Amino acid sequence: MKVLLIQPEVRLDDKPFDFPFWAGIFASIVEKKGGQVAILDLNAIRMNYGGDFVPTDVLRDEILSEDWDLIGIGGLTTMYRRIKQLIQFTRKLFPDTTIISGGGWSTYNPDEILQLVPEVDMVCIGEGEETFSEIYDELHRGTKRFDKIKGLCVKQFDEIKYTEPRALIPDLDTVPYPNYDLFELDIYFRYSSYPTSREAFLSKRRASAVWERGCPRGCTFCSHNGMSRIDLQNIYGSGDRKKGEIIVRDTDKKNDTFQLPARWPSPRYAVDNVKLLKEKYDIDFLTVLDENMTSNLKWTKEFCELYVSEGLNESVKWGTLGDAPSVAVKPEIVKIMKDAGCSYISFGFESASDKVLAQDIQKGQTRMHLQKTVDAIKKVGLRPLATFMIGNEHEDINDLLETVDFWIKNNIEVDPFICTPYVGSPIFYNNKDVVLEQYDERLRLTKDDLSIDQKIRKQWQLEALDKFMKECGDATLYTATISKNFTIPELIALKRFMYKHDTGRMIKMAHQRFEETGLFQWKVNEKWVKYDPTAIAKDELSQKVRLTTN
């Protein structure tokens, strides 16, 4: 059997960053079964064509290079628009070949995806290793009884149905390493340099790896490609976690498993992965894309100890992602990581307002955690890296000033994201109607009109969802907003003021809007008088008058 795995372009006009891990792992599975497999990594080869989409004629020639029995296409939620185009293009070239998709772009709402992109035969929900392996076997036998395979949403005879849920893989050490030989390594190495640290910037042969699946934090804006218990609760409960939990528990009972919010392979598995990359491809830097390495302090410490004992800490520097609560509780982990070759840790701080962190973000962190983390990072000589967002649901002007105040005190320069309710995140499920109404005025105008045929309304919702997902390509740009206090134009202006630490314009904007509307979200607390340009000017004038009088 011949299998083609297509990795779409990620972000245009930017260097390729991540290896196509899912494709590499699936390729290893196919080869172990004796099949032929190829990876069409469009995200890498686009760099040979100016960094934009791969030209249509090149794409056609690449896809038509063999007569494929199975074609897999996957990617993140942000890649919906491009993946839809690729699937439609591929289906025209291969009208009878089985096409399967998976990953964040389709795993959270597979029934809707199969309606919006009917060229797909089935969607793999969550982890795909075992599911893909069984699909391969079914095609190889020629039986095509896909409805018997767990973890799928399939389309058969114009009917869309979910198969029995599949339990998450309990032992990640059983997952094969990707087949790196099929990656466009020369292109990835060409664009190795990345400005996250001195070592990353000077890198000539940088690789990337992902070991953690899921995350123990419950951030409302986040999702994990269907690879955590929380994700599966939301998927099978259509956003109702309690309803989904009943299904997850039943799956655990049938499979004698207990699925977790976050899982890791053994530290030995991870270190051996790095050794393979060093010995076979002579890498000099590794980007560890685990969602939250420091949240598992025991695992991280053991990984670092093994890394040093294998002598990798000098030859392969690395960087990763972490979170503030874990570092604040055990700041010594930062030195352990640095001694093991870690040159940066990037944190999702999100906001410096305790109200927003508790009410909207729900990561379990506070402003105190953020400060302790910054202090711990600086103490060992690393540069603090953190991301923030604005436009959270209940955030007001005082919360934004709390965040800028934190930046000023710590000499941090940040261009914040605008909070985006990506499909699969709790804030999407909780605000789905509000989101879709921003893409179809008919939904907003008729939300209380019971005379509207529900079939018609569902079609409007599907069309609005398609428009929304097509816009979700870049987290630095706006899409829908869930903010109860700010419009998108206001957020764009505030985002710019915050980036420039321009608290004066923020406060003047707030005073003007409060005078116009009387809305509480624009009323500036007395706490921020130190940043109020009018108050500062009045104080200076008052002092000048007193000096003149004396």
N, C-alpha and C positions, 0 to 999 in steps of 0.2 A: 504493500500500500504506500501511496505517496501523500505526504501531508505538508501543507503550506501554512506557516504561522506568520501573520502580518502584524507588525508593530507600527501604529500610525505616528505621524508627526505630533510632537507634544506642543512646544511653544515656538512659534516662528521667530526668525531673526534673533535667536538665542542659540548658544552652543548646546550640542547634545550632552546630557548630563547622566542619566541613568541607563545602565544596561537593561535590555528587555528581558527581565528576570523570568517572567511567566513563560515566555516563549522558549527561553533557554532550558528551563526545567521540563517543559512539555517535550522539547526536542530530545532530551535525555531519555524520557519515557518511551518515545517512539522508537528510538534507536535500540533500546534494550529489547524491544519486541521484534526487532528485525526489520522495521519499516524504514522508508526513505523520508527524510524531512529537510525542509529548508526554512530559514527565517528571512523574511523580507522586512528589514529594519528601515522603514522610511524616515524615522526620526534621525538616523545617522546619515543615510545617503543623500538626504535633502541638502546637506552641507556641500555636496558636489554641484548643487544647482542654485547657489546663492542663498541657501538657508530657508527658502520658501517651500511650498508644497512641491513634491516631486512631479515633474511634468507628466502629463497624461500618456504620451507616447512611451516614455520610459516605464511608467507604471504598467501599461498594457503588456509591454514586452516581458517584464519581469514576471508578471502573473501568468502569462501564457507560455512560460519557459517549459512547463511540464503539464501533464494531464492529471490534475490533482483529484484524489479521492475524498479528501477532507480538508477544509480550510477553516482556520481559527483566527478570529480577530478580537482583540480585547484592548482595554485601556481605561483611563480615568474618566470621571464625570465631566471634566473640562474638555474632553476630546469628542463629545457627542456629535457635533456638527461634522467633523472630518470622518469619524467612523461610519456615520450614516452614508456619506458620499462613497466611501470605499466599499461598503457592502453592496450598495446599489450597482456600482461599477463592476465589482467582482461577479455579482449574480448574472449580469448580462454576458460576461465572458464564459461563465460556467453555470448554465441554467439548471443542471441536474446534480451538481456536486453538493454534498452536505456542508452547510456553513453553520458553525457554532460560534457563539460569542460569550464573553464573560468579563469580569472586572467591574470597577465602580460605575462605568457608564450605563450598565444594564442590569446589574445584580439586585438593585434595590426595588425596581419596579419592572420586572421582566415581562409581565403581562402587557403593560403599556408599551414597552419597547417592541414587542412582537406585533403590536398594532401599528406603531409608528414606522417600523422598519420590517415590513412583512417578508423581505428577502431573506431574513434570518430564519433558520429552521428551529433553533433552540437556544436558550440562554442557560449557562451554567451559573448556579447560585452559590456565591461564596467561593471557598477553596475549590480548585479545579483538578488537582493532580489525580485523585482516584476516579473522579467523574470522567475526565478526559480519557483516562486509560480504559475505562469500560466502554466508552463510546467507540474508541478505536477497535476494541475487540468485537463489538457488535457489527461494525461496518466490515471488518475482516471476515466475519462469518457470513455476512450477507443477509442477516436476519432483520436488522434495523428496528428492533423492538425497544426504541428509546424510552418509551413510557414506563419501562421496568427499571430504568436506571435512576438511582437516587440523586437528588440535588439538581433537578432540571425544571425548567419551564419550557414546555414543548408545544409546537403547533402541528396538529395532525388533523387533516380533513376539515380545515377551517375552524377548528376548535383549539382554544388555548387552555392548557391544563398544567398544574403543578404535579410533579412526581413526589414520591415520599422524600422528606427532608434528609439530608446527609449530615452526619455528625462531623464536627471539626476533627482534623487529624490530631490524635492525642500525643503522638511521638514525632516531633518534627525532625529528628535525626534520620527518619526513614525517607525524607524528601531528598531526591538526588540533587547534586550540584548542577547548575546550568551547564549546558554544552557551550562553553565560551568560544570554541573554534568556529561556531556559526555566527558569532557577532562580528560587526564591522569594527574590529579592534583598532585598525589603523586610523580610522576617523575619530573614534573616542579618544585615543591617545594624542591625536593632533590637537584636540581641544581640551587637554588635561587641566591647564591652568585655571584656577578658580579663586576669587579673592576672599575666601572665608578665613584664611590664615596665611602666614608667610610660606609655610610648607606646602599648602595647597596651591598657592599662587606659583611657586617654583616647580611644581610637579610636571614631569614629562610623560609619565605613564600611570595616570590615575585610573583606578577602577572603582566600582561601587558594589555594595552588597546589601541585602535585606534578610534579616533573620527573624526578628520579632514579628508576630502576627497579632493584630489587635492592640489594645492599650488599656491599662487598668483605670485610667481617668474617664470621667463621664461627660466630657465637654459637649455642650449642646450644639455647637457648630460643626462637629467633627463626625466622621464615619470611617470605616476601616475595610472597605472593599468586601464586606460580607465575611470577614475572617475573625469575628469576635462574637461572643454570646449575645452582646447587646445588639449587634447588627442583625443577627438572625432573629432575635425577638422582634425587632422593628420590621424586618422583611416579611416574616410569616404572619405578623400581626397587623400588617399595613399601617405601621406607626403606633399601634396599640401594644406597648411592651408587655402588659399583663396578659393579653390574649396570646401574644407570640411566645411568652414564657411557658405556657401550657404545652405548646407544640414542641419547644426545645426540650422540655423535661421528658416528654413522651419519647422523643428521639434518643435522649440519653438512656432512658430505661431499656429501649429496644437494643441499643448498641453497647450497653454496659460502659458508658463514657460519662464524663462530666466536663462539659464545654466551658471554657473560661473566657473572661473578657480579654485576656492577653496570654500569649504562650511564647516560649523561646525554645530553640533546640539547646542541646548541651553546650557549654562554653568550648568544649573540645571540638565539636562539630564546626563552630564558628572559626576557631583558630586554625583548624585544618583547612578550612575554605580559603583563608588568607595565605596559608603556606602554599596551597595549590596555585593561587594567583601569582605569588612571588616566584616560585620555582619554575612555573611553566611560561609565564608572561612577563616576568621581571618588573612587576608594578612597583612604584615608589610611594604611592599614596592611595588610601582607601577611604571613600565616602561611605560611612555606615548609615543607611537610610532608615534604620529602625525608628519607629514613631517616638519611642520614649525609653532609651536605654537606661537612664539613671533611675527610672521608677523601680527597677529590679536591682537593688543595691547588691544583693548577694551574688547574682549572676554577673553583674558588671565587675565586681571585685575579682571573682574567679577567672573571668575572661582576661582581665588585665594581668593577673599573676601568670596565667598560661602564656600570654602574649610575650611577656618578658622572658619567661623560662625558655621559650622557643627562639629567643634572640630577634624577634620581629620589631621590637620597639625602636631600634635604630634604623633599620632598613626600610620599613613601611610605616610612615606616619599616617595618622587617621583623624577623622572628625565625625561627630555624630549629633543626635538630637537628645535633649533631656528636658526635665521639668523642674520648676523651682521648689515645690514642696520636698522632693527627695533630697535635693542638694542642701536646702535650708536645714533639714533634719540631720544630715550627715555631710557637712561641707568637706570633710577630709577625702571624700570620694573623688573630688576634682583633682587633688594632687596625685592620687593613685592612678587616675586616668592619664594625667599629663606625663607621669613617670613611665607609663606604658606606651607613650608615643602619641597620645591624643593632643592635637594642636588647636582644636576648637570644639565647643559645645554650643549648639544653637537652642534657644529656649522660646517657647510660646508664652510670652508674658500676657498678651492680649489686652490688658488694661491695668492701670495702677489705682483704679477706684475699687475699694473693698465692696461697695454696693454692687457694682457691675460684676465683679468676680464671683460674688456669692449668688446673686439673683439671676444673672444672664449666662455667664460662662460656665459655672458649676464644675470647675476643674478641681476644686478643693485647695486653692491657693489664695494667699492674701498679699497685700502690698509688702508686708513684713517679709514674706517668703521671697519676693522679688528682690528686695534690698539685700537680704542675706546672701542670695545667689550672686548678685553683682559683686558684692564684697568678696565672696569666696573665689570667684573667677579672677578678679583683679589681684588678689593676694598671691596666687600662684603664677602671675605674669601672663595670663591669657587675656584676650580681648573679648568683652561681653558682646554676644550676638543675641538679639531677641526680636521677635515679631509682635506687633500690636494690631488691633483692629478697632474701628469705630463704627457706629451705626447699630450697636447692640440694642436689643428690644426696648429696655427701659432707661437707657443712658440719656443723661441731660447735660447741659453746658458745664455744670459743676464737676461731673464725672470726667469730662474731657479735660478740664483744667487740672484735675488731680493727676491725670496721665502726663500732661505736658510738664507739670511741676516736677514729677518724678524724672522726666527726661532732663530737665534743666539742672536739677540737683546732681545728677549722675553724668552730666555732659554726654548725653546720648542723642544721636540724630536718627530719627526714624520716619520713614514715609509709610504711614499705617495703611493696612488693607481696609476696604469697606466690607463689613460683615455680609457674607453671601450665604443664603439658605440653600446650599447644595442638596440635591436629591439624595436621600439616605441619612441626612443629619436630623436630629430631633427638632431643630428649629424649622426645618422644611415641613416635617410631618405636622407640627403644631400650627404652622401658618400657611398651609398649602392653599387654602382658598384665597387668602390675602395675596399670596404670590401670584397665583394664576389670574386674579382679577387685574393685576398690573399689566397683563399681556392680552387681555380681551375685555373691553369695556362692557360688552354684553353680559359678562358674568357679574360684574359689579352692579350694573343697573337692574339686573333681574334676580339678585340673590334672595330676595324675599317674595318673589313672584311664583306662587305655587301653580300657576296655569301653564308654565313652560314645561314642555315634554321633557322628561328626564333623559331620554335617549339623545335628544338634541343638545341638552345641557352637557352631557358627558362628552359629546363630540367636540363642543366648544372647549371644554377643559383639556381634552387631549391635544387639540390644536394649540392651546395656550402653553401647555407643557412643552410641546415641541419648540415653540419660539423661545421659551425661557432657557431650556437646556442648550439650544444653539448659541445663546449669548454667554454661557458659562465657560468661557475659554481662558480668562485671565483674571486672577484674583485681585489685581491692582485696579481693575475697572469696575464700574457699577453694573449691576443687573437689576434684580428686584431688591427692595428693602423691607426689612421687618421692623424698622425703627418706629416707635409710637410717637416720637418727638421731633424728628427731623426729616425733611424732604431730601431727595437725592441731590438737588442743587445746593442745599445747605450743607450736606455732608461733604460735597466736593470742595466747597469753600473752606470749611473747617479743617478738612484733611490737609489742605495747603498751608493754612495758618499754623497748624500744629507742627508740620514738618519744619517750618521756619522758626519755631518757638515764638511765634508772634502772638503772645497772650494779649497784647494791647488790642489788636484788631478783633480777636475772639470776643473780648469783653465789650468793645464798642458795638460789635454786631449783635451781641446778646442784649445790651441796653436798648438798641434800636428795635429789635424784634419784640422785646418785652413791652415797650411803649406802644407798639402797633397792635399787639395781640393780647397782652396780659396773661399769656400762658406761662405756667410755673416753670417749664423746662428752660426758659430763657432768663429766669431770675437768678442773678449772680449773688452768691453768698458773700457776706462781709469778709470771710476768710481770704478772698482774692483781691482785696483792696490794694495789696502790694503790687499787683500787676495792672491795676486800673490806670490808664494813662491820664484820665481826667482828674482822678484823686491825686495822682503823683504831681501833676501840673499845679493843682490848687495848693498842695503842700509846699511846693517849691516857691510859688508866688507869695504864700503866707510868710515863709521864712525870709524872703527878700524884703517884704514890707517891714517885718520886725527889725531886720538889720538896718534898714534905712532910717527907721524911727529912732533906733538907739544911736 
